C-alpha cells in the first residue's frame, strides 16, 4: 500500500514538472527571442550572459538544497527565526527543489541560450555582413557550452562548500516571491 502511495506521488510530480517545463520553456523562449531580435548586438550578448548565469545560479541552488545541513535550520527555527521555515521547506523538499532548479530552470536556460546564440549569429550576419555563418555558429556554440559547463563546475564546488548560506539566500528569495505573489508554500 505504501509503495502505491509513493508511485502516485512520483507520477503526479513527474506530470507537474513536465507540464510546468513546457509552459516555462515556451514563455521564456518567446520572451527572449522577442527581446533579442530588437536589441543591438552588445545588449544581445549581455542578455545571453544573463541567461547562462541564471542556469548556473539555479544549478548552484539545486546542489546546495541537496547537500545542506537541515540541523542548522532546525536550530534557527527553534529560536523562532522566520526565514528558517523557508530554509526547512527547501531542505525537506531537496529532491524537488534540485530537480526544479537544476533540471527545469537549468535546462531551459541551456536551450534558450542556444536559441539566443542563434539569433545573435543571424544578426551578426545580417547587420555586419559576416559571410562565415558556419564559423560563427561553431564559435557561438562553443562559447555558450564553455561558459555553461565551466560556470556549473565552479558553482557545484561553491554549492557544496557553502550550501547552508546558499539555501539561506534562496529562502530569502522564496520568502520575497511568497509575499509578492501571495501563494502558500
N, C-alpha and C positions, 0 to 999 in steps of 0.2 A: 504494500500500500504506500509506504514511504517513497519507494522508487518511482511510482506513478506520479506522485506529487512533485518530485524533483523534475521528472521529464516534462510535465505540464508547464512548470515554471520555466525551464530551459527553452521549451518550444515557444512559449509566449515571449520570452526575452529575445530570441532569435528573430521572431516576426517583428517585434517592436524596433529592434536595432536595424533590421533590413529596410523596413519602410521609412524610418527616420533618415537613414543614409541616402536613400533615393531622393527624398524630399530636400534634404540639406544640400546634396550634391547638385541637384537641378537649380536650386535657388542661388547658391554661391557661384556656380558656373555661369549662370545668366548674368549675375551682378558683375562678376569680374570681367567677363567678356565685354559687357556693355561699357564698363568703366575704361578698360584697357584700349578699346577701339577709339576712344575720344581723348586719350591722354597723349602728350608728347612723349618721345622715346625715353627721356630721363625719368619722368614720373611713372612710366610703364615699368621700367627696370626697378624703381623703388617699390612699386606695388608688388612686383614679382618677389622681391626680397621679403616683403611683409608676409606674403602668402607662405613662403618657405619657413619663415620664422614662426608663424602660427603652428605649422605642422611640427616643428621642432619643440616648441614650448608645450604643446599638448602631449607630445610623446613623453616629455620630462614629467609632466603631471601624472600621466598614466603609470609610469615606472615608479614614481615616488609613492603613489597611492598603494601600490602592490607591496612595497618594502617598508613603509612607515611603521613605527612602533606605536601601536594602539595604546599601550600603557601610559605613555606620556600624555595623551589626550584624555584618558580617564582621570588622571591626576588633575588636569585642568578643570574637567567637568565637576570633580568633587569640590572644587573651590568656586563652583557656580560661574565660571567664565564662559560667557555665551558662545564664543567662537569655537569652543571645544566641541559643542554638539554638531557643528558643521564638519569639523575635523573627523569626528567619530562616524558621521554619515559617510564621509569619503572612505575612511579606512575599513569600515564594516561592509561597504559595497565595493571593495577594491577591484574585484574581477570586472564588475560592470563599468566602473569608472575607468579602469585601464583599457577595457575594450572600447568604450566610447571615445576616450581621449586619443589613445594610440592608434586604434584601428579606424574608427569612423572619421574623426576630425583629421587625424594624421594622413590617412589615405585620400580623403577628399582634397586636402591641401596638396598632396602629391599629384593628383590628377589635374587639379586646377592650375598648379604651377606649370605642368606640361602644356596645357592649353594656353596659358599666359605666354609661355615661351614661343609657342607657335604664332600667336598674334604679334608678338614683338618682331619675330623674324619676317613675317609678312609685311609689317610696317617698315622695317629696315629696307626691304627690297623695294617696296612701293615708294617710300618717301626719300630714300637716299641713293637709289639706283644701284644697290648691290646686285651683282649678277650671280654670285655663287650661293644660291639658296641652299644647296645641299651642304656646303661647308658651314654656313651659318646655323643650320639646323643641328648639325653634329656638335658644334661648339656650344650652342644653347642647351641642348640636351645634356651634354657632359657637365656644364656649369651647374645646371639645376640638380642633377644627380649628385655631384660632388658636394654642393652646399647642403643638400638634404641629408645625405648619409653622414658627412662629416659633422654637421650640426647635431644630428641624433646620437652619434658616437660620443661626442663631448657631453651632450645632455644626459645620456644614460649614466655616465660616471658622476655627474653632478647630482642627478636624481637619487642615486644610491647613497651617496655620501651626505646629502642634505635633505633627505626625504621628509623629515618632520617639519622643517622650515618651509619646504615647498608645499606640503599639504596645508600648512597654516595659511600661506598666501592664497592657495586655491580655495580654501574655506572662506577667506575674506571676500574673494571674488564671487563665490557661490552665495554668500550672505547678501552681497550687493544685488546680485541678479534676483535672488529670492525677494528682497524688499522692493526692488524696482518693478518686477513683473507680477508680484503678489501671488506666486504659486507656492504650493505646500511641498516642502522637502519631505 
